[in-house]
Amino acid sequence: MLFCSFKTTICWSRELKNIYDGIPRLQVIFSASSALDIYRGQADLSRRVISYSLPGLSFREYLAFTGETVFPPVSFEEIRVRHREISQEIVSAVRPLPVFNDYLRGVPVWLFGFLY
C-alpha cells in the first residue's frame, strides 16, 4: 500500500501503526513529510519502520528518467575546458529550457496521478 501526504489525516501515526499491526503481511510505503514525523507522532513507529532518504534527481538524471535523453556525468574540470562543446551537445539533443521548467515543477503528475 502506498501513501503520499498521509500526514493530512489528524492521527496519521496511530492509523499507520494500526495498519502495520492489523495486516502484518501488507507492505506499506509512505512518503513526504509524514516520514519526517515517525518519531514524533502519537504512535511509536520506530520499531516498525525502515527509513530511507532519497535525494532528488539532478537535471541530468531527470532527463534520463523521463526518457528525454541520456547524458554522461561531466566533471567540473571538463566543463571548464569544454563548456562550448558540452553546451552544443546538450542543445542538439534537447531543448533544455522548456524541459527545465518541467523539472522545476517536480515529479510529473502522470507518474503519481493514481494517488490523487
N, C-alpha and C positions, 0 to 999 in steps of 0.2 A: 504494500500500500504506500502510495507517495503523497505527502502533504507539502504544500508550498504555502507559506504565510499562515501556518497553523495557529500562530500566536493571536490571531484576531478573536479566537474563542476565549472567553474570560478565564476559565480554569484549564487552559490547554495542557499544562504539565500533568494534572491529575487525569485528564481524559486520555492522554497519550500513555500514561502508566497503566491505566485500566485496559487499554488495547493490548499493550505488551503482555500484561499478566493474564488477561482473559483469553487471548488467542496466541498461545506461545509459538506456534508454528508459523505464524504470519510474520513476514519480513516487512518492517516499517522503515521508510526513509522520510526524513523531514529536513527542511532547508530554511535558509534565510535567518531572520532574527530569532526565530524560535530556537534554533540551535545554540544561540548565544546564552540563553537563559536556562540551560539544562540544570545548572547547579543552584539557581536562584528561584526556581518555580515552586509551586505549592506542593509538589510531589517530588521525591528524590529519584531522579532518573539516572544518576551517575553510574550505578552498577548494571544498568540495562542498556546503556548506550555506548557505542564506539564512535568517537567523534573524529571527523576528517575536516581539514581545512583545504578548500580548493581555491587556488588563486584564479583570478580572471584571466581570460585569454589575451595574449598580445594581439595587435592588429594582424601581424603575420599569421599567427595561429588561427585567428578568426577567418581570414581569407581561405585558409585550407579547410577549416571546419565547415564553412558554408559552401564549399565547392567552387569558389571563385577561381582560385589558382593556388599553386604551392610555390613558395619561395624558400630557399635555404637560409639558415641563420647567417647573419653578417656581423663581423666584429667591428668595433669602433674604429680600429686601425684601417680596416678595409673601406669603411665609409669615408674616412678622412682622405684616403688615397684615390678611391674610385667612385666618389659620390655622383658624378655625372653619368657614368655608365650604369650604375645601380638605379638611378632615377629613371633613365631611359628604359631599362629592363622592366621596371615596375609599370610605367605608363603604357608600355607596349602590350602588357598583359591584362591590365585592369584600369578602369577609370577610378583612381583612388578616392577622390573627394566625395562622390555620392555614396560609395561603399563605406567610407569612414563615418559618414553621418549615420548610417545604419548601425555601425559598430558602436558609436557613442550612445545610441538609444538602448543598447543592451541586447539581451537574448531575444531573437525573433519570436513573435507571438506564435508562429506556426510550429515552433519547436515544442512549446508547452501549452498550446492552445486548449488541450483537453482538460487543463486544470481550472479553466475559468468558466 
